[in-house]
Amino acid sequence: MLQSYHQSGETFELIFNKTKYDALPAELKAIIKYGAEAASADMSWKALDRYSKDLEAIRARGVKVMKTPDSMLKVQLDAWNKVIDEFSKDPFFKKVIDSQKAWVQRTYAYERLNEPSRDMAYDHFFKTT
């Protein structure tokens, strides 16, 4: 099953020892910052390339791939609400989740208005029927 909420939220990270990082000169901090950003962007397109090839390979082996049903997505959201409610008893967790929600509310509101569906363009160039 594809199009589950966990799948599109994948991230790539590089972790550093904060004490050692803070002790570096500004020039080395900048190298690490831009190197980490470049590595993250690099991994994003590499993941897209690998995952699409993996999808073709498993389909070729007879695996049936389908979209996660909306009913299952709803169950995921309801379960996540329970996790958020429980963990939000911790002030730091609540601060982090509130920050994440504010980010998504602002940025996805923009994406919903700005990004067209790619389905029409895909079908225009690749649909065979």
N, C-alpha and C positions, 0 to 999 in steps of 0.2 A: 504494500500500500504506500502510495506517495501522497504528497500534499498534507502531511500531518503538521501540526504546529511546531513540534520539536525540530523538524527537518529544516525549515527555512530560517531557523534562529541560530544556526551554527556560527561559531566564531573561531578565529584563530588568534592565539595570543603568544607573546613572548614575556617571560617572567624574569625579573632581575632582583637582586638583593638591593633593597632600598638604601641601606646604609652605605654600601659600596658605590651605588649609583650617585647618591648625594655627594660623595667625596670626589667625584670626577670633575675635571674642568669643564666649563661650558661647551667648549668645542667638541669634546668626546660625548657629552650628553646629547648634543645636536646630531652627531653621527648615529648614536643609538636610536634616537627618536625617529629620524628619517629612514634609517635602516629597518626599524620595526614596522613603520608604516608601509614601506615598499614590500617587505616580506608578507605582510597581511594581504595587501592587494594582490601580490603574486600568488598566494595560496588560494585566493578566491577564484581566480580564473583557472588555476590548475584543478581545483576541486570540481568546478563546472565541467571541465574537459574530462576528468576521470569518471565522474558520476554518470555523465551521458554515455560514455563508452561502456561502463559497467551495466547500465540499463540495456543497451543493445545486446551485450553478451548474455545477460540472464534471459532476455526475451528469446534469443536464438536457441537457448537450451530448454525452451518450453515453459518458462515461468510466466504465469499470468500476473500482470502488473495492473493495478487499478487505483483510482483516486480514493482516498479515505472518505467514507460517507460523512455527510454533514451531521448525522446523528452521533457518530463517534467523536467528531470534533466538538460537539456540544458537551459530551461526557468529559472530554479532556478539559474543557474550560471550567466546567462545574467542579471537577477534581482539583484543578489549580486554584480555584477560589477557596477551597477548604485549606489547601496548603498555605496560601497567602494569609488567610485569617489566623491560622495557628501560629505561623512564624512571625506575623506582624505584632505579636505580643512583645517581641524583642524590639526595642527602639531603633537599633541600628538597621535591622532588617527592614523595618517599616520605612525608615528614611531612604534606603536603597530602592525598595519597590515603588515608593511614591515618586522618586526621581525617574525611575525607568518608565513608569506610566505617563508621567508628564512629557517625557521625551517622545514616546510613541504617539501620544495624543497629538502633539504638535507636528511631528514629522510625517506621520502616516496621513494626517488630514491633508497635508500638502501633497503627498504622493497620490492620494486618491483623486485629487483634482488635476494634478499635473501629468501623471503617467497614463497613456492610453493602453487599452488592452492590446497585447501583441497577437491575439488570436486572429484578427482579420488579416494582418500582414503575413503571418505564418501561413494561413490558409491560401492567401493570394499567391504565394510563391511555391508552396509545397503540397497543397491538397490535390489529390489525383482524381477525385471524382467530380 
